[in-house]
Amino acid sequence: RPLVQLVSVALVCGLVGWVGFSHINHLIPHALLVAAASFIYIALADLVPSLHRHFQPKDLILQSGLLITGLAVAWTSPMMQQFLIHYWKAMV
């Protein structure tokens, strides 16, 4: 019985998401940008384990820098991709 409820909820949420996102296609790249930046931030924050043990004011600066780095990488990667495609075509 719980499995049937879970599948029902997943189906309803999937349909609501499909209908909702079909009207806001122009926002999907921005949502993916935020998601990618969040994953990059998590990966970079895990490289600095002291951020998880104790919090100091300087940690806020470090975390902000990691977050900005994640946003910058996610924001510039499409531009870098286009540059590399153009460069590769010029080489061939």
C-alpha positions as CSV (number, residue, x, y, z in Angstrom):
1,R,0.0,0.0,0.0
2,P,2.7,2.6,0.8
3,L,4.4,1.8,-2.6
4,V,1.1,2.5,-4.4
5,Q,0.8,5.9,-2.6
6,L,4.4,6.7,-3.4
7,V,4.0,5.9,-7.1
8,S,0.7,8.0,-7.1
9,V,2.4,11.0,-5.5
10,A,5.4,10.7,-8.0
11,L,3.0,10.5,-10.9
12,V,1.0,13.5,-9.8
13,C,4.2,15.5,-9.1
14,G,5.6,14.6,-12.4
15,L,2.5,15.7,-14.3
16,V,2.3,19.0,-12.3
17,G,6.0,19.6,-13.1
18,W,5.6,18.8,-16.7
19,V,2.6,21.1,-17.1
20,G,4.3,23.8,-15.0
21,F,7.6,23.7,-16.9
22,S,6.0,23.6,-20.3
23,H,4.9,27.2,-19.7
24,I,8.2,28.5,-18.4
25,N,10.7,27.0,-20.8
26,H,12.7,30.2,-20.7
27,L,13.5,29.7,-17.0
28,I,14.9,26.2,-17.3
29,P,18.5,27.3,-18.3
30,H,18.6,29.6,-15.3
31,A,17.3,26.9,-12.9
32,L,19.9,24.5,-14.3
33,L,22.6,27.2,-13.8
34,V,21.7,27.5,-10.1
35,A,21.6,23.7,-9.7
36,A,25.0,23.3,-11.3
37,A,26.5,26.1,-9.2
38,S,25.1,24.5,-6.1
39,F,26.7,21.2,-6.9
40,I,30.0,22.9,-7.6
41,Y,29.7,24.7,-4.3
42,I,29.1,21.4,-2.5
43,A,32.0,19.8,-4.1
44,L,34.4,22.7,-3.3
45,A,33.1,22.9,0.3
46,D,33.8,19.2,0.8
47,L,37.4,19.9,-0.2
48,V,37.7,22.2,2.8
49,P,36.5,19.9,5.7
50,S,37.2,22.5,8.4
51,L,34.0,24.4,7.2
52,H,31.9,21.5,8.6
53,R,33.6,21.3,12.0
54,H,33.4,24.8,13.3
55,F,32.2,28.2,12.0
56,Q,34.3,31.3,12.2
57,P,33.7,34.7,10.4
58,K,36.6,34.0,8.0
59,D,34.7,30.8,7.0
60,L,31.9,33.0,5.7
61,I,34.3,34.7,3.3
62,L,35.6,31.3,2.2
63,Q,32.1,29.9,1.6
64,S,31.1,33.0,-0.2
65,G,34.2,32.7,-2.4
66,L,33.4,29.0,-3.1
67,L,29.8,29.9,-4.0
68,I,30.9,32.7,-6.3
69,T,33.4,30.3,-7.9
70,G,30.6,27.8,-8.5
71,L,28.4,30.5,-10.1
72,A,31.3,31.7,-12.3
73,V,32.1,28.3,-13.5
74,A,28.5,27.5,-14.3
75,W,28.0,30.9,-16.0
76,T,31.1,30.8,-18.1
77,S,31.0,27.2,-19.2
78,P,28.5,27.8,-22.1
79,M,30.8,30.6,-23.4
80,M,33.8,28.4,-23.0
81,Q,32.1,25.6,-24.9
82,Q,31.2,27.9,-27.8
83,F,34.8,29.2,-27.8
84,L,36.2,25.7,-27.9
85,I,33.8,24.7,-30.7
86,H,34.8,27.7,-32.8
87,Y,38.5,27.1,-32.1
88,W,38.2,23.4,-33.0
89,K,36.5,24.2,-36.3
90,A,39.2,26.8,-37.1
91,M,41.8,24.1,-36.5
92,V,40.3,21.5,-38.8
